[in-house]
């Protein structure tokens, strides 16, 4: 049986790697939780954040959420679960080489897409339109990720993650590529202001800057994690031929996921060692910009036909309208009550609009659950 002294000694062992971290790394002692400290055990703060994320129900639902391609009969096409694991591995590789806090990196990386909706970015854009129509502000998956972990998980009690992890999740968007990433010191109030402002100002997401160097690593690792993998998925589905990638890009980055990840990762490490910011060489930065544009034109713009886009938009709107009507008329036998609202806290149920409840519910669905629910309302 462990004594209190044994526990303290074990925690020191768990934290011994901090003696070797960079002066710019985040330290366990600096971790801040919004809703009070947790009961003490041997796990460091950011290590515990990862545990709380991977044991959450939202994390489990990653397994059937679209990355890029929806409803494709191929078991080797990436789902959201694979993407976050790839981002975590890439970010931890960079973090270890730069002597940063890998626990914080892993937590932010694994939690960064928790708020993604069914059917990926297409579903996100549709839910954003619905949210604005009901005066609920902008809907963005990075903001919903934070909302889910702060307020929705654990039946509305949240997971009480550190501000540093939540900030890394909020500021993760790899769509906005930079050649240098400087962290920005923030207070708790600064973080909460960033979070709230995103609902009011859609352009503000482009101005978000992580408060830690680890958050900067996760941000650049997000794009490294999908650039090459999306190419391999597209080729596997016959969307385009690998030879269509410009030779100039293949010469710099490679033409497969392994080479693309390796080339960019090594460039970042070599240009960031000993610095208080993350940097890429101009050559790699420009190649990423060009490859991202190529992917947009040859993959993302073609991932869904116009007919599929219209069909998915129709399904989102019809399912939202149906569930909103369920709440307005208090039809308590519906699954939105029995699976979701009946187990949520009184604070959530009493202080959340019906529109926001439906948005939270739909955004948390897997693709398959969404389709099954839509099928039910059409058959009713």
N, C-alpha and C positions, 0 to 999 in steps of 0.2 A: 504494500500500500504506500502511495506517494505521500510525503509530507509537504507542507507549504514550501519548505526549503528546497526539497527535490524539484518542485514545480518551477521555482525561481531559477534553479540551476539549468533546468531543461530549456527554459525560455532564453537564457543567455546563450545556450548552444544553438538554438534556432536563429539567434540574431548575430552569431559570430561573423557571418560573411559581411556584416555592415562595416567591420574594421577595414575591409578592403575596397569599399565603394569609393567612387569618385567624390570629390568635394562638391560636385554639382548634383549628386544623386539625392533622391528623397529618402529621408530617414524615418524609421518607425516612430521615433519619439515625436515627430512633427505631424503625424496623422491626426486629422480632426474628424469627428463624427457629428453630424447635425443634431442627432437626437440622444446625445449622452454616450458615455463610454460603455463598452460591453463588460460583462463579468470577465475577470482575468483568467487566462489559461496560457498554455505554452506557445500558442501560435502568435506570430507577429500580426500587426494590424492588417496589412495588405494581403497577407496570406489568408487571413480570415475572410477578407472581402471575396477572394476567389472561391472559397468554400461556399459562401452565401449565394454567390451567383450560380455556381454549377449545381447546387441543390434546389434552385428555384424552379418553379413550374414553367416559367417563361423560357428558361434555358432548355428544358426538355423539348419544348415545342419548336426549337430551331430545326429539329430533324426533318420536319416536313414544311419548311418555308422556302420559297423560291429564292435562288441566288440571281440568276438571269433568265433561265429557260424554264417555263412552266408546262406541265402536262406533257412531258416528253418521255416516251417509253425507253429509257436507257438508264440502267442502274449506276452508271459511272459519271453521270452529270452532277455537278456540285449543287448541294443544298446549302442553306445558310449555316448549318452546323459545321460543314467542312471549311467554309470561308473563315469563320472566327477562329478556328483551330489553326489554320494556316497563318493568319495574321498574328496570332499569339506566338507561334514558333518563330516566325521571322523577326518579330519585335524583340523576343527574348534573346535571339542570336545577336542582334545589334546591341541590346542592353548589356549582355554579358561582356561583349568585346569592349564596350565603353564604361564598364564597371558601374552600371546603373542598377536600380532596384528592380530585379526581375519579378518580385511578387506584385508590385504595383503595375508593372507592364502586363503581366498575365491577367490580372483582374480587369483592367480597362479593356484589354484586347478581347477577352472572352465575353464581356458584357456589352461591347459597343453596339451590337445590332439587335439587342433584346427587343427593341421597339419596332422592328421591321414588320410590315403588314403582309398579308397574303399577296402573292403575285408581285413581290419585290417593289421596285421603284415605280412601276406603273400603278400598282395598288396604292402606293404612298401618294402619288399625285392626285388620284381620284379621291382619296380620303381627305386630302387637303382642301379640295374644292367643296366637299360636303361640310367640313369643319368651318370654313369661311362663310358658307351659306347660312349656317346656324350661329354665327357670331361667336364661335369658340376659338378663334385665332388660327394662326398657321399650324398645320400639322407637318412635322418633320420627324423622321425616324430616330434621329439622335436625341431629340428632345423627349420623344415618347419613351426611349430607352431609360432616360433619367427618371421620368415620371413613373414608369413601371417599377423601377427598383426603389424609388423613394416612397411611393404612395400606394401602389396597387398590389404588389406581391404580399404574401403572408396575410391574405384576406383583408387587405387594406391597411395593414400595419407597416408595410415596407420592410426593407432589409437592413436599414441603418448602416449603409456603406460609408466609407470615408469620403470626405469632400474631394480629396485628390483623385480617387477612383472615379467618382461621379463626373468630375470635371474632365478627366481623360475621355470618358464616354461621350460627354456633351460635345467636346471639341474634336472628335475623331475624324470628321469627314474628309476622306482621302480624295474626294472629287476636286478639292481646291488645292492644287499642287503648288508648292513653293520650292525654291532651291535652298532656302535657309529657314529654319524653324527656331525662333527664339521663345523660350517660355516667358510667361508674364506673371509676376507675383500677384496673388489675389487674396483677399479676405473672404470669409464665408459670405459676407454681404455681396461682394463682387461676383462670386459664383452664382448666387441666387438671382442677382440682377441679370446676368448673362442668360440664365435659364428662362426667366420671365420675359425678357425682351424678345426672345425668339418667337414667342407667340404673337407679338405685336408688330414686329418688323422682320419681314421675310429676308431682307438683305443682310440682316445682322449675323446670320449663320456664317457668312463669308468673313466676318470680322472676328470670329471666335479664335482665341489663342489659348492653348493649354497652359496651366499654371505650373506644370512640372516638365522637366526634360523627358521623363518617361512618357508623359502624355504626347509630347512631340514625336517620340519614336513610334508610338501606336498610330499616330496620324499618318505618317509616311508609310508605315507598314501596311496600312489598309489598302493603299493603291498597289503596293508590291504584291499583296496577297491575291488581288483579283486580275491584274493585267494579263499575266501569262496563263493563269488557270482558265480565264474566260476564253482565251484563244484556243486552248486545247479542247474545251467543251464544245466550242463552235465548230471546230474541225471535226470532232467526233460525231457531231450531228449533221455534218455536211453543209453547214451554213456558208462556208467559203473554203477555198484551198489555201493551205499554208504558204504556197508560193506567191500568193497575192500580197504578202507582207513586203514592203519595200526593202530592197537589198541593203540600203543605207542603214535601216533600223536593225536588220538581222546582223549586220557586221558589228554594230555597237552593243546590242542587248542580247542577241541570239533569237532563235525562232521557236523555243520551247520553254515551258514554265521553269524548268530547272535552271537553265542558263540565264533567263531573265531575272529570276529571284537572286541567283548567285551574283550576277554582275552588279545589280543595283545595291544589294546589301553590302558587298565589299567596298563599293565606291563610297557609300555613306560612312562606313566605319573608318576608312582611310582618311576621309575629309573631316571627321568629327572628333577624332581622338584628342582628348585634352581640352576640348572647347566647351563652353557653356551654352552651346546651341548645336543643332543638327544641320549638317550641310551636305550638299551634293556637288559634284563637279558640273560646270556648265554643259559639258558634252553629254553626261547622263541625264541631267535635268531636261535638256532640250529633246533628247531622244524619248524620254517618258511623255512629254507633252505631245510629241508626234505620234507615238504609239497609242496614247489615250484617244487622240483624234481618230486614228485608224480604227480602233475598237468601236468607237461611237458609230462610225459610218458603216462598218462591216458586221457588227455584232448587235449592239444595243438597239440601234434603229430598226433592225430586222428581227429582233427576238420575238416580236408579236406582229402579226399582220394587222392591217387596219380593221378588218372584220373582228379579229380576236380582241383588239383594244376596245372596240365598241361594245362587244359582248361582255367583257369584264367590267366596263364602266356601268353598263345596264345592271349587271348582277349586284355590284356594290350599292348602287342607288336604290334598287328594289329591296335588297336585304336591309339596308339602313332604314328606309321608310317603314318597312314592316315591323322591325324591332322598335323603332321609335313609337309607332302606334301601339305596340304591346305595352310599353311603359306608360304612355299617356292614358291608356285605358286599364292599367293595373291588371293585366292578364297573367296572373301569378303562376299558372301552370306551364308557361313557356320556359325553355331552357335558359334564357338570359337571366331568369330568376333562380331556377333550381340549380344551375351549374355555376352561377356567378354572383348575382346580387344577394341572394339569401345568405351567403357566407361572408359577405363584406361587412365592414364595421358600420355602425350607425353613423359615424362621422362622415364616411364616404357616401352612404346612401342619402343622408339628409342634406348634404352640402354640395352635391354634384348634380348638374343639370342632366336631364334625360338624354339630351344630344351627346354630352360628354360621356355618359355611361355607355351609350351605344358605340361611340368611337373607340373607347377603351376596350370594349368587348370584341369588336370586329378586328381591331389592330392586333389583338392577341391571338387570333385564330390561326391555325395552320391552313394551308391551301385546301387540304382534303376536308377538314371540318367546315370551312367556308362553303365549299361546293355542296356538301351534304345538307347544310342548313338552307342553302338557296334552293336545292332540289325539293326540300320539304315544303317550302312556302309556295312553290309552283304547283305542287301536287295537292295542296290543301283545298 
